[in-house]
């Protein structure tokens, strides 16, 4: 059986974790794996999460299965956070993280429309294409962003989507674009929503960083514009980042249909697909989120901490942007990531000579550093010729 298997290339980001850990230098920067870190370099457990865990410890009476839908009260508590208090036509279920939501959503698309075409702006999160292709979807890439000019290629995006056929799927980043940090502005979201509605396309929105860009409502505003314009959509959601629950894998898949008579069929098909994928999702993280959102005291504490996290990321961006004119674009982008125009040689030199670790694509996790590290990063980038006036240094 196993004789036919061939070695698969290792995941480059996971390899960075080990390489960074094995590096004995005291002055090093991990800008690779996309997790939030505080000024002490730690990915903290949020205070509201700690409080919710104490509540669960005392109040939870069973660890019995919940069913393939997971914690439905968790799903219900999330809905107004994403869609607003008055949203209708929304149904959903719990998933193991945002990745589980994306996988389940693509399986639902493949079930409803085998061989569906999915339009994906590039660069994008590397796992997007892998998940889509695993269920037989046909990925149609188009250029979304130019790293050399740090510009969203909106005209190219609209031109590509104008060629999409009715029923084609459009995968969109809800906010804090991964890997570029470059989101659509309000006018561009409005235009995109109009084109999707006009051409009868199906939006599939990946919303993984709500609250870490501008605010909870602003980070959901683009998604809400799209949903207001269309009859059907899917939204993959992650609580891993904005609740700091990375290893607990907390997410949800939401389906929107203006025709509410379809809700039962959507629910039953999502539950069936979940049942054969992971049977029942893990409960603990979702129970924590539900406990926080159901308590006005814990919800306020969580929101205040989230606002501080967002402010810290913004401060890092503005600090680094102010140190080098050619990095000023960082101040106008949002979320954890930026995608720098670096060559493989430059990225390797940053790691070997300066102890600065980043993805092979040039994606950097700005939330993994302190504002005080800005001088170190900028000096290292200058040394490897990242800025035009420094290109001679490695020639």
N, C-alpha and C positions, 0 to 999 in steps of 0.2 A: 504493500500500500504506500509506504512512505518513500519508496525508491523514486517515485516520479516527482517528488518535491524538490525544488531548487531553493537555495538560500535567497532570502529577500534582503534588500539593502536596509540597514538600520535607520530608524527615525532620527533625522539630524538634530532635532531639538532635544530629544531624550539623550542623545549622545553628548550634547553640550552640558547637561546636568552633571554627568559623571566627570567629564573633563574639567569642569569648573571645581568640583569637589576635590579632585586629585591635584589641583594646582596649589602648591604650597606657599605661593606668594601672599603676603598679607594685604598688599594693595592690588586689588583686582575688582572688576565690575562684572556682574552677571546681568546682562541685558537681553538674555535669550528667552527663557521660558516665561510666558505671559502671566505672571502673578503680581499682585500688588504687594509692595513692601513699604514699611514705615521708615522713619529716619534712622532706626536702629538696625535696619536691614532685615527685619523679621516680617513674615506674613502673619499678622496678628489674628487671634480669635476675637471677634467683635464683642464688646461688652454685653450687647443685647443677646447675642448668641449664648454667652456664658450664663446669663440670667435665665434664658429659655431652657438651657440644659438642666439647670437646677430645678426648674418647675417640672420638667418631664421626669426627672429622677424621682420626684416625690409623687407625681400624679399618674404616671403611666402604669396601667394595671396589666397590660398584656403585650406580648410580642407576636400575636397571631397575625396571619396574612390579612392584608387589606383587599386583595384582588388586583387584577391587571391594571385597573384605573389608578391605583395608588390612593393617596390621601385626597379625596375629593374636596374636603374642606380647605386644604392647602391650595388646590386649583382655584376654588371659588374666591379665596382671599387674595390671590394674585390678580384676578381679572380686572378689578377697578384700577389697580396700580398700572397696568398696561394700557387698558382700553378706555379708562374713564368710568365714572360712576353710572352713566346712562347707557352704556353700550349694550346692544342686544345682538342676538344671533351668534353668540360665542359659545363654543363647547370645547372641552379639553380634557387632558389626563396627565398624570405625573409621569416623568421620564427620568432615567439616570443621566442627569446633566443635560446641557444644551446639545451635546453630541448625540445622545439618545433621542432627543426630540427631532434633530435633523435626520437621523437614520429612519425613525418611525414615519416622519413626514414624507421622505422620499419613497418609502415602501408603500405608503398610501397613494401617492401619485402614480407609482408603477402599477398598482392594483387597478386604479381607476382609468389609467391611460397608459397601457404598456408601450414601452419605447418612447416615452415622452421626451421632447426636446426641452432642455433647461438652459437658459441663457445666463451666463455667469461672467461678471466683470472681473478682469484680471489686472493686477494681482489680487488674490483673495486668500483666505485661510486655506492652506494646502489640503486639509482633510475634506473640504467641500467637494472637490472633484472626485476624490476617492470614494466618498459615501455615495454620491450620485451614480458613479459608474458601477458600484457594487450591486446595485439593484437594476442595472440595465438601462438607466437613463442615458440619453445622448446629450453630452455637454457641448454647448455652443459658446465658446469663449469670445469676448470682445474686450477691447482695451478700455479700462476705466480710469487709469491713473498713469501719469508719466513721472517716473522717479527723477529724471534729470531736471525737469522744470518744477517738480512738486505741484503738479496741476491735475485737477480732475478733468478728464477728457469728456465733458458732458455732451458735446456735439457728436462725438464718436459713439457714445453710449446711446443717444437718441437715434442716431442713424442705424445702429445695429438692431435696436428693438423695433424700429420701423419695418424691419425685414422679417420679424417673427410672425409666425402663423397663429391664427386664432386657436386658443387652447394651449399654446406653448407656455412653459413655466419661466418666470423671471425670479432669480434668486437675488435678494437685496439685503445689504447690511443695514439694520435699523439705526445704529449709531456707533460712534467710536470705531470706525472702519478698521478691520484687521486684514492686512498689516499696515495700512498707510496712515491711519488717523485722519484721513481726509473725507469728510462727510458731504453729502449734498446739502445745499442751503435750502431755505424754505421755498423759494421760487422754483428751484430745480426739483424738489420733491413734488411740488404741485404740478409741474410739467410732466414729470414721470408718471404720476398718478393718472393724469389725463390721457397720456399715450397708452398706458396699460388698459384703461377702461375703453378707449376708442378702438383698440385692436383686439379686444377680447382676450387678453393675456391673463395668466394666473399667477399672482404674486405669492412668493414664498419668502418670508422675511425672517432673517436670523437676528434676534435681539438678545445679545449676550452681555451687554455692558451698561444697562440702563442705570442712570444716576452717576456714572463716572465720567460723563462728557460735559454736560452743562447742568442739568437737573433731571429729576425723574420725569416730569411732564415734557420738558423740551426734548429729551432723548427719545421719547415715544411719539413726538409730534409728526415726524415723517411717516411712520407706520400708520398713524391715525388718518393722515391725509389719504393714503392709499386705500385704506379700508373704507373710507367714506365715498370713494369713487367706484369701487368694484362690487361685484355680487358675491364673490368667493375668494378666500385666501387661507394660507397657513402661516402660523407664526411659531417659530422655535425659540424657546426662552430658557435662559440660564440664570440660576441664583448663585452660581459658584463664585462669581466675582463680586457682585454688589452685596452679598451676605458673607463673603469670605469663606465659603463652604466648599472649597476646591475638592478635597478628598472625599467629601460626602456625596458628591455627584447629584445635584439637585436641579431639576429642570422640569419643563412642561411643554407639551405640544398643544397649541390652540388652533381650532378651525373656525373660520367665520363663514357663514352663509346667510345671505339676506332672506333666503327661503328657509324658514325655521322648520318646515316639515321634513327637511333633510337631516335634522340633528340626530335623530335616532339611528339612522343608517351610518352616519359619520362616526358616532360614538361606538357602535357595535363593531365596525371595521377597525377602528383604532385599537379597541380593546383586544380584538382577535389577533391583530398583528403584534401587539405588545405581549400577548400570552405566549406566542411561539418564539419571541425574541429573548425576553428576560423573565417571563412568567409574572413576577411581581417586582415592582421597583423597590429599592431600599427606602425604609421609612424614616430613619432618624433625622436626616437633614430637612426633609419636607415638613416633618413635625415641628422642627425648630422654627422654620419660616412661618408656618401657620401660627404657632404660639406667639411669635413676635407681632405679626400683622393683626392678630385678634386682640392684642393688648394695647391700649392707647399709650400707656407708659413705655412699654418696650418698643413700640413702633416709633415713638418720638426719639428715644435713645438711639435706635438703629439709624433713623434718618439723619440725626445730627452727626453721627459718626461717619455716615456715607458722605455727607456734605464736606466734612473735613478731609476725607480721603480724596474726593474730587478736587478740592482746593489745593491739596499737596501736589497732585499730578499737574495741575495747571501752573503751580509755582515752579516746578521743575522745568516745564516746557518754556515758560517765560524767561527763566534764568538762563537756560542754555541758549535760547534764541537771542538774548541780549549780549551774549559773549562773542558772537561771530555773525556778521551780516548775512553770510550765506546759509545760516541756520534760522533766519528770522521766520521762515515758514512754520516752524514748530509752534509758535504762539497762536497761529490761526487754526491749527488742527486740534483734535480732541481725543481723549481716551489714553489708553496705555501706550499705543504704538506709533512709530514713525518708520518709514521705509527709506533708508538713505541710499543714495546712488553710489555704491561702493563696488569695487571689483573683488573677485575671490582672493586675489593676492593681498589687497588692502585689508580685507576681513581677517585673513590668516595672520598678517603682520600685527594687527591690533591685538590678536589673541596671544601670539608668541612673544611680542616685544613689550606689550603694555598690560597684559592680563585682562583685556576687555573682550568679553564673550558676547556674540550676537549670532542670529540665524544666518545661514549661508546666503540668504536673499538680501541681506542688509537691513532686515527688520530689527529694530531696537525696542525694548520694553523700557520706556522712560519711567514707568512706575516702579522699576526695580532699582532706581538710583536715588540719591539725595541731590537737592539743589547744590549742595556744597561739592558734589562730584563733578559739577559742570566744567570747571577749569581743566580737570584731568581728562575728561572726555574730549573737549575741544582741542587741547594740546595734542592728544594722541591722533585725532582725526587730521590735524594739520601735518603731523609728522608723516603720516602715510599718504599725504597728497590728496586728501578728500576735498580740499578747497582749490579753486582754480589757480591761485597764486602760489600754491604749494606743490603743484604737480611735478616739478622738477626734482623733488627730494628723493623720489624712488626710481628715477629714470637711470 
